[in-house]
Amino acid sequence: MAFRLDARDVSGFKFLFSLAIMYGLMSILVHSVIYTKLITPLGIDAPLDRFSEARAIEHVRVLAHEIDGRQEGRQGLREAAEYIKEQLERLKERAGSNFRIEIEENVVAGSFNMMFLGHSISFGYRNHTNILMRISSIDSQETDPSVLMNAHFDSPLGSPGAGDCGSCVASLLEIARLTIDSGWVPPRPIILLFNGAEEVFLLAANGFVRTHKWRESIGAFINVEASGSGGLDLVCQSGPGSWPSSVYAQSAIYPMAHSAAQDVFPVVPGDTDYRMFSEDYGNIPGLDIIFLLGGYYYHTSYDTVDRLVPGSMQARGDNLYSTVKAFAESSKLKNAHERESLGVSDEYDDGQAVFFDYLAWFMIFYSRRMAVVLHSIPIIIFLIMPFFSCFRNSGLWCCFATFYDFVKGMILHTAGMMLAIIFPVIFSVLRLLVSSYGMNWFANPFLAFMMFIPISLVGLLIPRTVFPGLPLSQNVSALKISKEALSEEAGFWGAFGFYASLTLAYLVAGLSGGFLNFFTSVSMLLGWIAFSLSIKFLGHHSVRSTIFYAIPLIPCLTYSVYFGGFLVQFLIEKMGMMGSLPPPYGNYIPDIVVAAIVGVATSWCVGPLIPIFGKWLARSSILQFLLHLSVIALALSSRFFPYSTDAPKRVVLQHTFLTADANRVVDSSYDFSVVDSNSLLFLFKYAPEVAKELHIDPEFSFETAKISNQQTFLTLFPVNFLFSRSLKFPARSDEILKQYKQFPYLYTNKPQSTSSDGSRRVHLELSLGSLKEVWVAVLNVTGPLSNWSFADNKLPVPETIEGGPPSYICRLTGASHEKWNFWLEASNSGDLRVDLAVLDQVLVDETKKLKGLFPPWADVTAFSTFSSTYIF
């Protein structure tokens, strides 16, 4: 079909291609910023008074590759602790006489309850190692307020942990070296905490903040984390109060922070040590700084040193050193006793501030009080503008008519913004109806932009195409202004009112992310002034006046591309681990979410231009062109496979042994699960060697297969709630009988006692048998449980697993050959049922062989689990 273009169409396409070039250049700039391409990492021979990425990476190389596995229960974790302590001891030896250097190895134990991923769990832990270094002046006191920097050196199951969190530990080691070699003696002590148990639910940090002698001296902290291999090292959480973010804003060399992250972080599945220091126990002012990109490799075997994004650790190190110096020199740094005596003062706590970086070049920061004033201005301007423009000349009725037209313009713009989200969602659903699998964009993020941006623009432009001129309530003849000009004015102020209303909504909701709407509103106002002046001088709405409108918006649009592009990329990477939802709609969720977010980003990046540019772009020929682009991209997407070694599919392989006593195996099985929307049937279809080994025939389906329930993956609780349609296959058990003489076993170690109120106490002992690399033991207790010896004799909120009876979950960790001794108290004579599951990281040869059959685009986390059930 040939396009027939008139002069307005040709002008429209010129505008469209000009905008494509402009946004393309913005995207190149943004890509360079978020992947730290504009930051030059310093080499191994860099001056000693500078942070060096190359020196830090040498530490990562040792931790992630020379040491074999830093998981809880493995020898490598002990070796990592020794390596860190050795490095700190070397630094102590060469420190000047004006330094006081204290190094400790601290072993922590404890028990507590915690909500994690929306589930209530009890924890019992022992023998977790923390390595600490305190750097202070020679005349410092134990009670002097100090600055804590925290990073964990353990790594998740099956991962070398270069990014998470070898990079964090390496950064702190290099900062310790830099502090000593630069000769800067901190005016307040700096404590470096290398904690050895974060991946098992923040246990080592809990042990430190509850028991260590230095905990009361901490006046501020920085938690260093990684949810990927580099890119933006974003301040994701800050508080309590605005002081920590204020210090960061004033000191960071490459500021990377959005207060909007604090609005989003509570709904993200996962947590960091930040909560231990700032929320659950410490109430210490601090920052949570996290590598967010490179999430493809997070918690996988591909998290290796060569995946670290160049420049990321350099930016992190420069920022951390500058920020920790600012904290140490701040007069607001107070220890716990001083904070308690001061209470909440205006100087110390001004609520959650609003802050954001601009392309990591500089940071804008203002207090909550200032936000109340600033973020109210756009809506005030929107409300008074009709009266300001009409009242003097045309009376009150005209003012109300003008306001009514502005509201119509707002409705029109809102409709475009909504359609810009709805249309990509519809397209994503249509694609899945004709495709055999989803998430084609996962390994190819450009596909998401190609498929969904053009169709999002169609949605954005449709209202302007259907209503090229707003139906006006004003009396055009009385105002002596053209209908086109009045319609254009109403369209602009309606769009302005949309962003002003959102700015106010964020403010009223108590959220901190309204800065983007405020920035947009201010930029649009400047653009409108430039546009109006250009029309006054040129005499009419022309191409030149349209350009005058766009120029003041360029900084805002660039930031929108920065914010939106980062958000889309981050989300795409995380879709590989967001969970496998059940049919019939589970397969659609990731594609719908990504399509919607691309629609949101597109509408936000282009929406401010539409009130003026819509005159040129809202043409049926342009809509057809954009629609054709989306259809072509949709057709091409089927040619792309969702996964690669740079974007692997996550697979869980559990070799399950059902045991009856200390040396008898009743049953053995391979249990599989995945954590994204492409099910195990997809996996076995494209991994034929695995299917052959498991004797899967072409007619295999979920209806004929044996399903593994969530209880099967009890050792991963509560992560197992991300699984659905897990599968079970028979496995041999003879190898494990040769490997281990004894299996985990739970038994009574003394007679039960009964009290006068009818409650009874069962005294139990848990032996982990001869297992070699235990990561965790999990107890699931059901029945009339009224108390237990864990968590200071406090039961967690009961859980319900797959419609079963109320369950009380306790996770036990800590390498030791000692047995666990505890008691359970029942409120009556009814049976207490205890399901025990113990995760061991050692695999038998047959499981290793099966794991090795998977293609390289599948990352397999494999382990053994020993399950048994007891009635008391």
C-alpha positions in Angstrom: 0.0 0.0 0.0 1.4 3.4 -1.0 1.2 6.4 1.2 -0.2 9.6 -0.4 1.3 12.5 1.4 0.3 16.1 1.3 2.4 19.0 2.5 1.3 18.7 6.1 2.2 15.0 6.1 5.6 15.7 4.7 6.2 18.3 7.5 4.9 15.8 10.0 7.4 13.2 8.9 10.2 15.7 9.0 9.2 16.4 12.6 9.0 12.7 13.4 12.4 11.9 12.0 13.9 15.0 13.6 12.5 13.8 17.0 13.9 10.3 16.3 17.3 11.8 15.8 17.0 13.9 18.9 15.9 11.0 21.1 18.5 8.8 19.5 21.3 11.2 20.5 19.8 11.4 24.0 19.7 7.6 24.3 23.4 7.4 23.3 24.3 9.9 26.0 22.1 8.1 28.5 23.5 4.7 27.7 27.0 6.1 28.2 26.0 7.5 31.6 24.2 4.5 33.1 26.9 2.1 32.0 29.7 4.5 33.3 31.3 4.8 29.9 32.2 8.4 30.7 34.2 7.4 33.8 37.8 6.4 33.3 38.8 3.6 35.7 42.3 4.0 37.3 44.9 1.4 36.8 46.9 -0.8 39.2 49.7 1.9 39.2 47.4 4.8 40.0 48.6 7.3 42.7 48.2 5.9 46.2 46.0 8.8 47.2 43.4 7.8 44.6 40.9 5.0 44.6 41.8 2.5 41.9 39.3 0.2 40.2 42.1 -2.1 39.0 43.4 -2.6 42.5 39.9 -3.4 43.8 39.3 -5.8 41.0 42.3 -7.8 42.1 40.5 -8.4 45.3 37.4 -9.5 43.4 39.5 -11.9 41.4 40.7 -13.6 44.5 37.3 -13.7 46.2 35.3 -14.9 43.2 37.8 -17.2 41.4 40.8 -18.2 43.4 38.6 -19.0 46.4 36.2 -21.9 45.6 32.8 -20.9 46.8 31.9 -18.4 49.5 28.5 -19.9 50.4 27.5 -20.6 53.9 28.6 -24.1 54.9 31.6 -24.2 52.4 35.3 -23.9 53.2 35.6 -21.0 50.8 33.7 -18.8 53.2 36.3 -19.3 55.9 39.1 -18.7 53.3 37.4 -15.4 52.3 37.3 -14.3 55.9 41.0 -15.1 56.3 41.9 -13.3 53.1 40.1 -10.1 54.2 41.7 -10.2 57.7 45.1 -10.8 56.1 44.6 -7.7 53.9 43.6 -5.6 56.8 46.5 -6.7 58.9 48.9 -5.7 56.2 47.3 -2.2 56.1 47.6 -2.0 59.9 51.3 -2.7 59.6 52.0 0.2 57.3 49.6 2.7 59.0 51.3 5.9 60.3 51.7 6.5 64.0 48.9 9.0 64.1 46.4 6.2 63.3 44.8 3.8 65.7 43.9 0.6 63.8 41.8 -2.1 65.5 41.0 -5.4 63.7 38.6 -7.9 65.1 37.1 -11.3 64.1 33.7 -11.5 65.7 31.6 -14.7 65.7 27.9 -14.0 66.2 24.9 -16.1 67.2 21.3 -15.4 67.9 17.6 -15.9 67.1 14.9 -13.5 66.0 11.7 -13.2 64.0 11.4 -11.3 60.7 9.0 -10.6 57.9 10.7 -11.3 54.6 9.0 -11.2 51.2 5.7 -10.8 53.0 6.2 -14.0 55.1 6.9 -14.4 58.8 10.0 -16.5 59.6 12.0 -17.3 62.7 15.8 -17.6 62.5 18.3 -19.3 64.6 22.0 -18.8 63.8 25.4 -19.5 65.2 29.1 -19.3 64.1 28.7 -16.6 61.5 31.8 -14.5 61.1 32.2 -10.8 60.9 35.6 -9.1 60.2 35.9 -5.6 61.5 38.4 -2.8 61.1 38.2 0.5 63.1 40.3 3.3 61.7 40.6 6.3 64.1 43.0 8.9 65.3 45.4 8.0 68.1 43.5 10.0 70.7 40.0 8.8 69.8 37.6 7.4 72.4 35.5 4.2 72.3 32.3 6.3 72.6 33.2 8.8 69.8 30.5 8.8 67.1 31.6 6.7 64.2 30.8 5.9 60.6 30.0 2.3 59.6 30.6 0.9 56.1 29.1 -2.5 55.6 29.6 -5.2 52.9 29.0 -8.9 52.9 31.5 -11.5 51.7 29.3 -14.5 51.5 27.8 -15.4 48.1 24.5 -17.0 47.0 24.0 -20.6 46.1 25.9 -21.6 43.0 27.4 -18.2 42.3 31.0 -17.0 42.4 29.6 -13.7 43.6 31.9 -11.3 41.8 29.3 -8.5 41.7 27.3 -9.7 44.7 29.2 -8.9 46.7 32.8 -9.4 46.0 32.8 -6.0 44.4 31.5 -4.5 47.6 34.1 -6.1 49.8 36.8 -5.1 47.3 35.6 -1.5 47.4 35.9 -1.4 51.1 39.3 -2.9 51.1 40.5 -0.3 48.6 38.9 2.5 50.7 40.7 1.2 53.8 44.0 1.2 51.9 43.3 4.7 50.5 42.5 6.1 53.9 45.8 4.9 55.3 48.0 5.6 52.3 46.5 9.1 51.7 47.4 10.1 55.3 43.9 11.4 56.0 43.2 10.7 59.6 39.4 10.6 60.1 38.3 13.1 62.8 35.7 10.5 63.8 36.3 6.7 63.7 35.4 4.7 60.6 34.3 1.1 61.1 34.5 -1.3 58.2 32.2 -4.3 58.7 32.8 -7.3 56.4 29.9 -9.5 57.3 29.8 -13.2 56.5 26.1 -14.0 56.4 23.9 -11.7 54.3 22.6 -14.2 51.7 21.1 -16.3 54.5 18.7 -13.4 55.4 20.9 -10.7 56.9 22.1 -12.7 59.9 25.6 -11.4 60.4 24.4 -7.8 60.3 21.8 -8.8 62.9 24.5 -10.3 65.1 26.6 -7.1 64.9 23.9 -4.6 65.5 22.5 -6.6 68.5 25.7 -7.6 70.3 28.9 -5.8 69.2 30.5 -3.3 71.6 30.9 -0.7 68.8 27.2 -0.7 67.8 26.2 2.1 70.2 28.9 4.4 68.8 27.7 4.3 65.2 26.3 7.7 64.1 25.9 6.9 60.4 26.3 4.0 58.1 26.7 3.2 54.4 25.5 -0.2 53.3 27.2 -1.3 50.0 25.3 -3.9 47.9 25.0 -5.3 44.4 21.9 -6.5 42.5 23.9 -6.8 39.4 27.4 -6.3 37.9 27.6 -2.6 37.8 26.2 0.4 36.1 24.5 3.0 38.3 25.5 2.6 42.0 22.2 4.0 43.1 21.1 5.3 46.5 18.0 3.1 46.9 17.2 3.9 50.5 18.1 6.7 52.8 17.1 7.6 56.3 15.8 8.0 58.9 15.3 11.7 58.0 17.0 13.7 55.3 20.4 14.1 56.7 22.1 11.1 55.1 20.9 11.9 51.6 21.9 15.6 52.2 25.4 14.5 53.0 25.5 12.3 49.9 24.2 15.1 47.7 26.9 17.5 48.9 29.8 15.1 48.7 29.3 12.5 45.9 31.6 13.0 42.9 29.3 11.0 40.6 25.9 11.4 42.3 23.5 8.5 41.5 20.4 8.8 43.6 16.6 9.2 43.1 14.3 9.7 46.1 11.7 7.9 43.9 13.6 4.7 44.5 12.5 4.8 48.1 8.9 4.8 46.9 9.5 1.7 44.9 12.0 -0.3 47.0 9.4 -1.6 49.6 7.6 -3.5 46.8 10.7 -5.0 45.3 11.2 -8.7 46.3 14.4 -8.8 48.3 16.1 -6.9 51.1 19.5 -5.7 52.3 21.4 -5.2 55.5 20.1 -1.6 55.5 17.0 -2.8 57.3 19.0 -4.2 60.2 20.9 -0.9 60.8 18.2 1.6 60.0 14.8 0.0 60.6 14.6 -3.3 62.6 17.2 -2.7 65.3 19.6 0.2 64.9 17.5 3.2 63.8 20.8 4.6 62.6 20.9 7.3 59.8 22.3 5.7 56.7 22.4 5.0 53.0 21.7 1.9 51.0 23.8 2.0 47.8 23.4 -0.7 45.2 24.7 -1.7 41.8 21.4 -2.2 39.9 22.4 -3.1 36.3 23.8 -6.3 35.0 20.9 -8.1 36.8 21.1 -10.9 34.3 24.0 -12.3 36.3 22.7 -11.6 39.8 22.7 -14.9 41.8 23.9 -17.0 38.9 27.1 -18.8 38.0 27.7 -16.0 35.4 28.4 -13.4 38.2 32.2 -13.4 37.3 34.8 -10.7 37.4 34.8 -10.3 33.6 31.1 -9.3 33.8 31.8 -6.3 36.0 30.9 -3.1 34.1 34.2 -1.0 33.6 34.1 2.3 35.4 31.4 1.2 37.9 33.7 0.4 40.7 35.7 3.5 40.1 32.6 5.7 40.4 31.5 3.7 43.5 34.9 4.0 45.2 35.2 7.8 44.5 31.7 8.3 45.8 32.1 6.2 48.9 35.4 7.7 49.9 34.1 11.3 49.5 30.8 10.4 51.3 32.4 8.7 54.3 34.7 11.6 54.7 31.8 14.0 54.7 30.0 11.9 57.3 33.1 11.7 59.5 33.5 15.5 59.4 29.8 16.3 59.9 28.8 18.1 63.1 25.5 16.2 63.0 27.2 12.8 63.5 25.9 11.5 66.9 26.3 8.2 68.7 23.2 6.3 69.9 23.1 8.0 73.3 23.4 11.5 71.8 20.6 10.7 69.2 18.4 9.4 72.0 18.9 12.5 74.2 18.4 14.9 71.3 15.2 13.2 70.1 13.9 14.4 66.8 15.0 17.9 66.0 14.4 20.1 63.0 18.1 20.2 62.4 18.5 16.4 62.4 15.3 15.2 60.8 13.3 17.1 58.2 11.4 14.1 56.9 12.1 12.4 53.6 13.8 14.9 51.3 13.4 15.1 47.5 16.6 14.5 45.6 17.7 13.3 42.2 20.9 13.3 40.1 21.1 14.7 36.7 22.9 12.2 34.5 25.4 11.6 37.4 26.8 15.1 36.8 25.2 16.9 39.7 22.5 16.4 42.3 19.4 18.4 43.1 18.3 18.2 46.7 15.6 20.0 48.7 13.8 19.3 51.9 10.3 18.0 52.4 9.2 21.5 53.5 10.6 23.0 50.4 8.9 20.3 48.3 5.5 21.2 49.9 6.0 24.8 48.6 7.6 24.0 45.2 5.4 21.1 44.2 2.2 23.1 45.0 3.2 25.9 42.6 2.3 24.1 39.3 -1.3 23.3 40.4 -1.8 26.8 41.7 -0.6 28.2 38.3 -3.0 25.9 36.5 -6.0 27.0 38.7 -5.4 30.7 38.4 -4.3 30.9 34.8 -7.9 31.0 33.3 -8.8 33.8 35.6 -5.5 35.7 35.0 -5.9 35.5 31.2 -9.6 36.3 30.9 -11.0 38.2 33.9 -9.6 41.6 33.0 -11.0 41.6 29.5 -14.0 39.3 29.4 -15.4 38.8 32.8 -16.0 35.9 35.2 -18.1 33.8 32.9 -15.2 33.7 30.4 -12.8 32.6 33.1 -15.0 29.6 34.0 -15.4 28.7 30.3 -11.6 28.9 29.9 -11.1 26.7 32.9 -13.6 24.2 31.5 -11.6 24.2 28.2 -8.4 23.6 30.2 -10.1 20.6 31.9 -11.1 19.2 28.5 -7.4 19.6 27.4 -6.4 17.7 30.5 -8.8 14.9 29.7 -7.5 14.7 26.2 -3.9 14.5 27.3 -4.8 11.9 30.0 -6.5 9.8 27.4 -3.4 9.9 25.2 -1.1 9.0 28.2 -3.4 6.1 29.0 -3.6 4.8 25.4 0.2 5.0 25.2 0.2 2.3 27.9 -2.8 0.3 26.8 -1.8 -0.1 23.2 1.6 -1.7 23.9 -0.2 -4.0 26.4 -2.7 -5.1 23.7 0.1 -5.7 21.3 2.1 -7.8 23.8 -1.0 -10.0 24.3 -1.6 -10.4 20.6 2.0 -11.4 20.1 1.8 -14.2 22.7 -1.4 -15.5 21.1 0.6 -16.4 17.9 4.0 -17.2 19.6 5.1 -20.4 21.2 6.9 -18.6 24.0 7.3 -15.2 25.7 10.0 -12.9 26.8 11.8 -12.6 23.4 13.0 -9.3 24.6 14.8 -10.7 27.6 18.1 -11.3 25.9 17.4 -8.7 23.3 16.1 -5.5 25.1 16.1 -3.5 21.8 13.1 -5.7 20.8 11.0 -4.2 23.6 11.8 -0.7 22.4 11.2 -1.6 18.7 7.9 -3.4 19.4 6.3 -1.1 22.0 7.6 2.5 21.4 5.9 3.0 18.0 2.6 1.6 19.1 2.8 3.7 22.3 3.2 6.8 20.1 0.1 5.7 18.2 -1.8 5.7 21.5 -0.4 9.0 22.5 -1.4 10.7 19.2 -4.8 9.1 18.6 -6.8 11.6 20.8 -5.1 14.5 19.0 -5.9 12.9 15.6 -9.6 12.3 16.6 -9.9 15.8 18.1 -7.5 18.0 16.1 -9.3 21.0 17.6 -10.9 20.9 21.1 -14.6 21.7 21.2 -14.4 25.1 23.0 -16.7 26.5 25.6 -15.3 30.0 25.1 -17.0 32.6 22.9 -14.4 32.8 20.1 -15.9 35.8 18.4 -15.9 37.9 21.5 -12.3 37.1 22.4 -10.9 38.2 18.9 -8.6 35.2 19.0 -8.6 32.4 16.4 -10.2 29.1 17.3 -7.0 27.3 16.5 -5.0 29.4 18.9 -7.6 28.9 21.7 -7.7 25.2 21.1 -3.9 25.1 21.2 -3.8 27.1 24.4 -6.4 24.8 26.0 -4.4 21.7 24.9 -1.2 23.0 26.4 -2.7 24.1 29.7 -4.6 20.8 29.9 -1.4 18.9 29.5 0.3 21.2 32.0 -2.5 20.5 34.5 -2.0 16.8 34.1 1.6 17.0 35.2 0.7 19.6 37.9 -2.0 17.3 39.3 0.4 14.3 39.4 3.0 16.5 41.2 0.4 17.3 43.8 -0.8 13.7 44.1 2.8 12.5 44.9 3.0 15.2 47.5 -0.3 14.4 49.2 0.6 10.7 49.2 3.8 11.4 51.1 5.9 10.0 48.3 9.3 11.4 47.2 9.1 10.8 43.4 7.1 13.9 42.4 10.3 15.6 41.2 9.9 14.3 37.7 6.4 15.7 37.3 7.6 19.0 38.8 10.6 19.2 36.5 8.3 18.5 33.6 5.8 21.1 34.6 8.4 23.8 35.0 10.0 22.9 31.7 6.7 23.0 29.9 6.0 26.4 31.3 9.3 27.7 30.1 8.6 26.1 26.7 5.2 27.8 26.5 6.7 31.2 27.3 9.3 30.7 24.5 6.6 29.5 22.1 4.3 32.4 22.9 7.1 35.0 22.4 8.1 33.4 19.1 4.5 33.6 17.8 4.3 37.2 18.9 7.4 38.0 16.8 6.7 35.6 13.9 2.9 36.3 13.8 1.8 32.7 13.5 2.4 29.1 14.6 5.3 27.8 12.4 8.0 25.2 12.4 10.3 27.7 14.0 7.9 28.5 16.9 7.5 24.8 17.5 11.2 24.4 17.8 11.3 27.3 20.3 8.9 25.4 22.4 11.1 22.2 22.4 14.4 23.9 23.3 13.6 24.7 26.9 12.3 21.1 27.3 15.5 19.4 26.1 17.1 19.1 29.6 13.8 17.6 31.0 13.3 15.3 28.1 16.9 14.1 28.4 16.3 13.3 32.1 13.1 11.5 31.2 15.0 9.3 28.8 17.7 8.7 31.5 15.1 7.8 34.1 12.8 5.9 31.8 15.6 4.0 29.9 17.2 2.9 33.2 13.8 1.8 34.6 13.0 -0.3 31.5 16.4 -1.9 31.3 16.4 -2.7 35.1 13.0 -4.2 34.8 13.8 -6.3 31.8 16.8 -7.8 33.6 14.8 -8.6 36.7 12.0 -10.3 34.7 14.2 -13.4 34.6 13.7 -13.9 38.4 10.3 -12.5 39.2 8.6 -15.8 39.6 6.7 -18.4 37.5 3.0 -17.6 37.7 0.4 -20.3 37.1 -1.7 -20.6 34.0 -3.8 -19.5 32.2 -2.5 -15.9 32.6 0.9 -16.3 34.1 2.6 -16.6 30.7 1.3 -13.1 29.8 2.4 -11.2 32.9 6.1 -10.4 32.1 5.3 -9.3 28.6 2.4 -7.1 29.8 4.5 -5.6 32.5 7.4 -4.7 30.2 5.0 -3.4 27.5 3.3 -1.2 30.1 6.5 0.2 31.5 7.8 1.0 28.0 4.5 2.7 27.4 4.9 4.7 30.6 8.5 5.7 29.7 7.5 6.6 26.1 4.5 8.7 27.2 6.7 10.5 29.8 9.5 11.2 27.4 7.3 12.4 24.5 4.1 13.5 26.3 5.3 17.1 27.1 5.9 17.8 23.4 2.5 16.6 22.2 0.4 19.8 23.0 2.4 21.7 20.4 4.0 19.0 18.3 0.7 17.2 18.0 -0.4 19.6 15.3 2.3 18.2 13.1 2.4 14.6 14.3 -1.3 13.7 14.7 -1.7 12.7 11.0 -3.3 9.4 9.9 -0.3 8.8 7.6 2.1 9.0 10.6 -0.1 6.7 12.7 -0.1 4.1 9.8 3.7 4.4 9.6 4.1 3.8 13.3 1.6 1.0 13.3 3.5 -0.7 10.4 6.8 -0.4 12.4 5.3 -2.1 15.4 3.9 -4.9 13.3 7.2 -5.5 11.6 9.0 -5.5 14.9 6.4 -7.9 16.2 7.0 -10.3 13.3 10.8 -10.0 13.7 10.6 -10.7 17.4 9.6 -14.4 16.8 13.1 -14.9 15.2 14.8 -14.1 18.5 15.4 -16.7 21.3 14.7 -15.3 24.8 17.9 -16.5 26.4 21.7 -16.4 25.9 24.8 -16.8 28.0 24.6 -13.0 28.5 21.0 -13.4 29.7 20.6 -16.9 31.1 17.4 -18.6 32.1 17.4 -19.5 35.8 16.7 -23.2 36.6 16.4 -24.8 40.1 17.5 -28.4 40.3 17.0 -30.1 43.7 18.0 -33.7 44.3 15.5 -34.6 47.0 16.1 -37.5 49.4 13.2 -38.5 51.6 14.7 -40.1 54.7 13.1 -42.1 57.5 15.9 -42.2 60.1 19.6 -41.4 60.3 20.7 -43.8 57.6 17.7 -44.9 55.5 16.5 -43.3 52.2 12.8 -43.9 51.5 12.6 -42.1 48.1 14.7 -40.0 45.8 13.7 -37.6 43.1 14.9 -34.7 40.9 12.7 -31.7 41.4 12.9 -28.9 38.9 11.5 -25.3 38.9 12.0 -22.1 37.0 11.5 -18.5 38.0 10.1 -16.9 34.9 7.1 -17.3 32.7 8.6 -19.8 30.2 7.8 -23.1 31.8 9.7 -26.3 32.2 8.1 -27.6 29.1 9.9 -24.8 27.2 13.1 -25.7 28.9 12.9 -29.4 28.1 11.9 -28.7 24.5 15.1 -26.6 23.9 17.3 -28.8 26.1 16.9 -32.2 24.3 19.8 -33.8 26.1 18.2 -33.1 29.5 14.8 -34.4 28.2 16.5 -37.6 26.9 18.2 -38.2 30.3 14.9 -37.7 32.1 13.1 -40.0 29.6 10.7 -37.2 28.5 8.8 -38.2 25.4 7.2 -35.8 22.9 3.7 -36.3 24.5 4.9 -35.1 27.9 2.7 -32.5 29.5 1.8 -31.1 32.9 -1.3 -33.2 32.9 0.7 -36.4 32.7 3.7 -35.3 34.8 4.3 -35.5 38.5 4.1 -32.1 40.1 6.4 -31.0 42.9 4.6 -28.9 45.5 6.0 -25.8 47.3 6.7 -27.9 50.4 9.2 -29.9 48.4 11.4 -26.7 48.2 11.0 -25.9 51.9 14.8 -25.2 52.2 14.3 -22.1 50.0 11.3 -20.7 51.9 9.9 -18.1 51.2 11.5 -17.9 47.8 9.7 -21.2 46.9 6.5 -19.1 46.6 7.9 -17.8 43.3 7.6 -21.3 41.9 4.7 -22.8 40.1 4.2 -26.0 38.1 7.5 -27.5 39.4 8.1 -31.1 38.2 9.3 -34.3 39.8 11.3 -37.1 38.2 12.5 -40.3 39.7 16.2 -40.6 40.8 18.5 -43.2 42.2 19.5 -43.1 45.8 22.4 -45.6 46.0 25.2 -43.1 45.5 24.1 -41.0 48.5 24.3 -44.1 50.7 28.0 -44.4 49.7 28.7 -40.7 50.2 27.2 -40.2 53.7 27.0 -42.5 56.7 24.3 -40.5 58.5 21.6 -38.2 57.3 19.9 -35.3 59.3 17.7 -36.6 62.1 15.5 -35.1 64.7 14.9 -36.8 68.0 13.9 -36.2 71.7 16.8 -35.9 74.0 14.9 -35.8 77.3 11.4 -36.8 78.5 8.7 -34.3 77.7 7.3 -32.2 80.6 3.6 -31.4 81.2 2.4 -28.3 83.1 -0.8 -27.9 85.2 -2.6 -26.1 82.4 -2.3 -29.2 80.1 0.5 -27.8 77.9 3.5 -30.0 77.3 7.1 -29.3 76.3 9.0 -31.5 73.9 12.8 -31.3 74.1 14.5 -32.0 70.8 17.9 -32.4 69.3 18.8 -32.0 65.7 21.7 -33.8 64.2 22.8 -32.8 60.7 24.4 -36.2 60.2 27.6 -36.4 58.2 26.6 -33.8 55.6 29.5 -31.7 54.4 28.3 -28.4 53.1 25.0 -27.5 54.9 23.6 -24.2 53.8 20.4 -24.2 55.9 18.1 -26.5 57.9 14.4 -25.6 57.9 11.8 -26.6 60.4 8.1 -26.5 59.5 6.0 -27.1 62.7 2.3 -27.7 62.5 -0.2 -28.6 65.3 -1.1 -27.0 68.6 2.2 -25.1 69.0 2.0 -22.4 71.7 5.7 -21.5 72.2 9.2 -22.5 71.4 12.8 -21.7 72.5 13.6 -19.7 69.4 13.4 -15.9 69.0 13.2 -15.1 72.7 10.2 -17.5 73.0 8.2 -15.6 70.5 6.3 -17.4 67.7 6.2 -15.8 64.2 2.9 -15.2 62.5 1.8 -18.6 61.2 2.1 -19.3 57.5 -0.2 -21.4 55.3 1.5 -23.5 52.6 -0.7 -24.6 49.7 -3.9 -24.6 51.9 -2.4 -26.7 54.6 -2.7 -26.1 58.4 -1.0 -23.1 60.0 2.8 -23.6 59.9 5.6 -22.0 61.9 8.8 -21.8 60.0 12.3 -21.6 61.5 15.5 -21.5 59.5 18.7 -22.7 61.3 22.2 -21.8 59.9 25.8 -21.8 61.0 28.6 -24.3 60.2 29.2 -26.5 63.2 29.3 -30.2 64.0 27.4 -29.4 67.2 23.8 -30.5 67.4 20.9 -28.0 67.6 19.0 -28.3 70.9 15.6 -26.6 71.3 12.1 -27.2 72.7 8.6 -27.0 71.4 5.6 -26.3 73.6 2.1 -27.7 72.7 -1.0 -26.2 74.2 -2.7 -29.6 74.4 -2.1 -33.3 73.9 -2.5 -33.0 70.1 0.3 -34.1 67.8 3.1 -31.7 66.9 4.3 -32.4 63.3 7.8 -31.3 62.4 8.9 -31.3 58.7 12.6 -31.1 58.5 14.5 -30.1 55.3 18.3 -29.7 55.1 20.0 -28.2 52.1 23.5 -29.7 51.3 25.6 -28.2 48.5 27.3 -31.4 47.7 26.0 -33.3 44.6 26.3 -36.9 43.7 27.9 -37.7 40.4 24.6 -38.5 38.6 23.2 -35.0 39.6 26.5 -33.4 38.4 26.1 -35.2 35.1 22.5 -34.1 34.7 23.4 -30.5 35.5 26.1 -30.6 32.9 23.6 -31.6 30.2 21.9 -28.2 30.3 22.7 -25.8 27.5 24.9 -22.7 28.3 21.9 -20.4 28.1 20.4 -22.1 31.2 22.0 -21.3 34.6 21.3 -24.2 36.9 21.4 -23.8 40.7 21.7 -27.4 41.9 21.7 -28.8 45.4 20.7 -31.7 47.5 17.9 -31.6 50.1 17.2 -34.2 52.8 13.6 -34.2 54.0 12.0 -36.1 56.8 8.9 -35.8 59.0 8.4 -36.4 62.7 5.4 -36.6 65.0 5.7 -35.7 68.7 
